[in-house]
Amino acid sequence: MHIGITGTRDGGTLDALYTLRAVLSALQPTWLHHGDCVGVDSEAHTNCRSMSPKTKIHSHPPVNSLYRAHRDADEESVPKEYLERNQDIVDVSCLLIAIPKTVTEEKRSGTWSTVRYAIRRGIPVMLICPNGDIEWL
């Protein structure tokens, strides 16, 4: 199972990260795809590495390295612009986990743009809310 992750570069709340850890533990993905940015991408990377050494990680880094986490992944794509690499993450995933800053959709948000793209592509989206609740989109 290939799971994509998208989320705020500010990092998830403790409740959201607790839920993420439980979800990743239950799903045991074969691959985790993230954008190699600080915040949720890096937190998901750490969770996968500590819980399941069998899970492979594929980073899809941005061209602009200002917020890049530079995590050690099993595979790394060629850096691309944010929106393009976010679409690549969705395109290789059978599930997208989204951890936005707020549950109110924002127009100028990379996380929400990625969620909208996944919905258009018919990829299930698991939204992990700041309070740790899960909503399916």
C-alpha positions as MATLAB code, in Angstrom:
seq = 'MHIGITGTRDGGTLDALYTLRAVLSALQPTWLHHGDCVGVDSEAHTNCRSMSPKTKIHSHPPVNSLYRAHRDADEESVPKEYLERNQDIVDVSCLLIAIPKTVTEEKRSGTWSTVRYAIRRGIPVMLICPNGDIEWL';
ca = [
       0.000    0.000    0.000;
       1.343    3.403   -1.032;
       0.237    6.207    1.294;
       0.815    9.881    0.601;
       1.015   12.498    3.306;
       0.445   16.228    3.150;
       0.240   18.719    5.967;
       1.189   21.971    7.547;
       4.843   22.923    7.739;
       4.069   24.191   11.255;
       3.725   20.553   12.332;
       0.742   18.645   13.605;
      -0.800   19.080   17.035;
      -0.064   16.399   19.632;
      -3.571   14.985   19.124;
      -3.166   14.871   15.334;
       0.259   13.227   15.608;
      -1.091   10.638   18.043;
      -3.815    9.755   15.535;
      -1.296    9.681   12.682;
       0.885    7.248   14.598;
      -2.110    4.987   15.294;
      -3.208    5.097   11.643;
       0.269    4.303   10.300;
       0.623    1.488   12.835;
      -2.709   -0.011   11.772;
      -2.168    0.360    8.017;
       1.509   -0.707    7.895;
       2.085    0.915    4.477;
       4.677   -0.556    2.144;
       5.566    2.968    0.978;
       5.101    6.406    2.507;
       5.341    9.341    0.081;
       5.972   12.839    1.429;
       7.241   16.201    0.236;
      10.368   16.321    2.442;
       9.359   19.529    4.185;
       9.574   20.503    7.825;
       6.454   19.899    9.856;
       4.042   17.068    9.062;
       6.211   15.487    6.344;
       9.158   15.180    8.693;
       6.964   14.032   11.593;
       5.387   11.282    9.468;
       8.860   10.227    8.338;
      10.037    9.891   11.943;
       6.920    7.921   12.921;
       7.350    5.468   10.052;
      11.034    4.917   10.746;
      10.464    4.293   14.446;
       7.456    1.998   14.033;
       7.997   -0.044   10.916;
      11.422   -0.685    9.447;
       9.668   -2.488    6.573;
       7.960    0.698    5.378;
       9.946    2.339    2.587;
       9.932    6.113    2.300;
       9.929    8.058   -0.962;
      10.534   11.786   -0.691;
       9.309   14.197   -3.344;
      11.330   17.317   -2.484;
      10.557   20.863   -3.567;
      12.852   22.946   -5.768;
      12.716   25.725   -3.178;
      14.656   24.309   -0.234;
      13.652   26.998    2.302;
      11.370   24.606    4.212;
      12.999   21.356    3.144;
      13.655   18.817    5.920;
      16.389   16.869    4.055;
      15.247   13.526    5.502;
      17.062   10.339    4.527;
      14.636    8.432    2.304;
      14.823    5.095    0.523;
      14.037    6.863   -2.751;
      14.105   10.530   -3.675;
      12.535   12.143   -6.706;
      14.084   14.989   -8.641;
      13.038   18.260   -6.942;
       9.990   19.932   -8.496;
       7.821   22.968   -7.857;
       5.494   22.532   -4.876;
       2.230   21.989   -6.756;
       3.784   19.594   -9.261;
       5.491   17.452   -6.618;
       2.262   17.416   -4.544;
       0.432   16.021   -7.563;
       3.153   13.381   -7.964;
       2.566   12.286   -4.355;
      -1.166   11.891   -5.006;
      -0.603   10.123   -8.334;
       1.422    7.300   -6.718;
      -0.787    6.913   -3.624;
      -3.881    4.820   -2.985;
      -4.664    6.938    0.113;
      -3.773   10.508    1.024;
      -3.480   11.452    4.692;
      -3.884   15.195    5.205;
      -3.026   17.055    8.400;
      -3.893   20.709    7.778;
      -3.432   23.596   10.168;
      -7.229   24.040   10.339;
     -10.208   22.021    9.129;
     -11.519   25.055    7.289;
     -10.444   24.766    3.672;
      -8.002   27.463    2.603;
      -7.612   28.574   -1.014;
      -3.910   29.452   -0.849;
      -2.721   26.370    1.009;
      -0.515   23.642   -0.442;
      -2.127   21.087    1.853;
      -5.651   21.969    0.765;
      -4.603   22.192   -2.897;
      -3.244   18.655   -2.609;
      -6.484   17.489   -0.971;
      -8.562   19.030   -3.773;
      -6.357   17.335   -6.391;
      -6.711   13.934   -4.670;
     -10.497   14.308   -4.588;
     -10.544   15.173   -8.318;
      -8.419   12.066   -9.005;
     -10.707    9.837   -6.923;
      -8.061    9.111   -4.265;
      -9.539    8.686   -0.757;
      -8.465   11.410    1.656;
      -8.179   10.825    5.399;
      -8.242   14.219    7.052;
      -6.718   14.198   10.526;
      -8.106   17.223   12.357;
      -6.084   19.235   14.894;
      -8.115   17.590   17.708;
      -7.137   14.138   16.388;
     -10.511   13.265   14.865;
     -10.605   11.649   11.433;
     -12.829   12.834    8.604;
     -13.038   11.098    5.232;
     -13.215   13.256    2.109;
];
